Amino acid sequence: LLTRDPSLMCGRFIQSSRAERYAELFGTRRVPEPLAGLPPRYNVAPSQPVLVAREPVSGQRELTLVRWGLLPSWSKGIDSRYSMINARAETVHEKPAYRGPFRYRRCLIPAEGFYEWKSEGRKKAPYCLFREDGKILAMAGLWDLWMGPNGEEMESCTIIVTEAGGAAASVHDRMPVILTPDRWDQWLDPTQQLAGPAKSLLDSGNPPALSLHRVSTRVNSPANDGPDLVEAIDESG
């Protein structure tokens, strides 16, 4: 498992709906059979496959699985020293690893919620953050395609994060960029290749209000999964 940079987020999130629901939400084409049978996931961790909606230049909008933790197309391969699960909204358009994907390969990453750990003395308490209205979050992301020297291929993604606001600010200083539906088409449009207009989508808008509650420390281990992980516990628990 890749190391999570504590200065960024998010480092864990939830994809518990059926793939068909995400496909309907984002207006993608028919869900491929392998995706239709995916189980609900309540503790998605770095290096694992995640569902993303994207719009390749040569094809229709689609829902697909990619590895969480961006592997730049020009890299030599996976390097465990760099997780690259998050990209800062303030610099995503200029950093070498993200500059190309930001211009050409943007995606939306659906989530029912995400987790963050709040420092409480020497300990860190996990919290689950989710939309107040119960709807699915659409996190702004980037994807890339890496091709190895022996013909191997890997598609991967990163989640764009920004300064935390609202309920999220009480737990951490960063949060995922959450895009409202009126911004999805422009964000996914692969012909929208200029950094300036795309960057403005991250800087403005009215993101949905979030709620949060404390959850069990069982979420700390990516080996644990299940709906019990998102249940609220007593603050002293």
Secondary structure, 3 states (H helix, E strand, C coil): CCCCCCCCCCCEEEECCCHHHHHHHHCCCCCCHHHHCCCCEEEECCCCEEEEEECCCCCCCEEEEEEECCCCCCCCCCCCCCCCCEEECCCCCCCHHHHHHHHHCEEEEEECEEEEEEEECCEEEEEEEEECCCCCEEEEEEEEEEECCCCCEEEEEEEEEEECCHHHHHCCCEEECECCHHHHHHHHCCCCCCHHHHHHHHHCCCCCCEEEEECCHHHHCCCCCCHHHHCCCCCCC
